[in-house]
Amino acid sequence: MAKTAVKISVPGFLAGGVSAGIKDGGHKDLGLIFSTVPARVAAMFTKNTFKAAPVLIDTERVKRGIAQAIFTNSGCANAATGKEGIADALAVSAAAARQLKIPEEHLLVCSTGMIGKRLPVKKIEAGIPRLVKSLSENGIEDAQEAMMTTDSFPKIAIRRGIVGAKDVTVCGIAKGAGMIEPNMATLLTYVMTDALVDAKALNTVFRQTIDTTFNAVSVDGCMSTNDTAIILANGLAGNNPLERAQARLQRFREMLMDVLTELARAVVKDGEGATKFITIVVEGAKSKSDARRVAYAVANSNLVKTAFFGEDPNWGRIIAAVGASGVSLEKEKVSLSVGNMTVFSQDAPAEFQFAKLKEIIRKGEIEIRISLGGGDKSYEMCTSDLSHAYVKINSAYST
């Protein structure tokens, strides 16, 4: 994997990644993020009923509001593994905490990979000393590489700015390409910041920004058992604590939003086999929930997605998906634009040049704009097309 020319670092954070032999070919499969001091933590997790063992453990640990490390293994999701899966995750957690010399409840564990497989605990335990030894200020890229499964490129975003008269850094890493329709998080996403943020403010701002970034994307309409998003704020920037009522919290929110937006868009662009990046804007809805329902109906329509892959300007599929969303609509008020071209209005095809529509569909990035004409609420999300490669990747994932 190509490395960036400038090393990425966040004050007070160390990171690293090594191979423990979970994945073939010597690829990194253990990653670690470590704050040199205990940090405030906020997190969001999948709403899938079959939550992976690490999700169940982390859900309880983050309630304390303090964490210091995030341990990740790839190549095995440790989901649908019952009590044994919990025991395996706790064994790994205990081994990593001992090596780091921190309380076990301050370490969060995350897994990604095949569902239904037990963790290779002995391999992981054997690799932990090397993983801890690999920690460095410039190890974020290695930690991100160790998270990857079917990802085709690394996903790292960083912003630096002045918050409360202090230099503040916000950096995020993510993994994800398939099984993407998040509900409260997405696959694995970690954010590190040296800002000092009040616990309630951190929780609030993280949930708000996740909701409009990672909760507004879909690749294939499939929710993972392991979805986890975590933010650690170690406070080493030395700013006065950012609280919910303060104007300077807005600057931090903007930086966090920029980081999460870049990561979420990267996940969609890296959708397994994706050739198109599609933005769906629904406006004129009676409620935000109506706008969201329509957007997801279009984003998750296999007929719409395959049409975009085939560069087939079959806009009728979009209208069909809108009508099947279950949202009450006045047909005469609905309009549809693809790119900057209106193709449907007043319950009938609009006048447009078919050749120009075909040119729009051939582009790598396309915007769909749907006006419902019934209110002032809107929703925006991103999705990808559905290609032969997606089917090939996922038809043989376990073999």
SULWO-V193652 format. One record per run of one state. SS is the DSSP state (h for helix, s for strand, l for the rest). FROM is the first residue (numbers start at 1). TO is the last residue. Records with the same first field share a line. If there is no record, write none. Layout:
SS = FROM-TO + FROM-TO
This chain:
l = 1-12 + 19-23 + 27-29 + 46-52 + 65-65 + 75-75 + 77-81 + 101-103 + 113-120 + 134-135 + 137-139 + 148-154 + 164-165 + 176-187 + 194-196 + 198-198 + 212-213 + 219-227 + 234-241 + 243-247 + 270-276 + 286-287 + 300-301 + 310-315 + 324-330 + 334-334 + 339-340 + 346-347 + 350-353 + 362-364 + 372-376 + 385-387 + 396-399
s = 13-18 + 30-45 + 66-74 + 76-76 + 107-112 + 136-136 + 155-163 + 166-175 + 188-193 + 197-197 + 217-218 + 228-233 + 242-242 + 277-285 + 335-338 + 341-345 + 348-349 + 365-371 + 377-384
h = 24-26 + 53-64 + 82-100 + 104-106 + 121-133 + 140-147 + 199-211 + 214-216 + 248-269 + 288-299 + 302-309 + 316-323 + 331-333 + 354-361 + 388-395
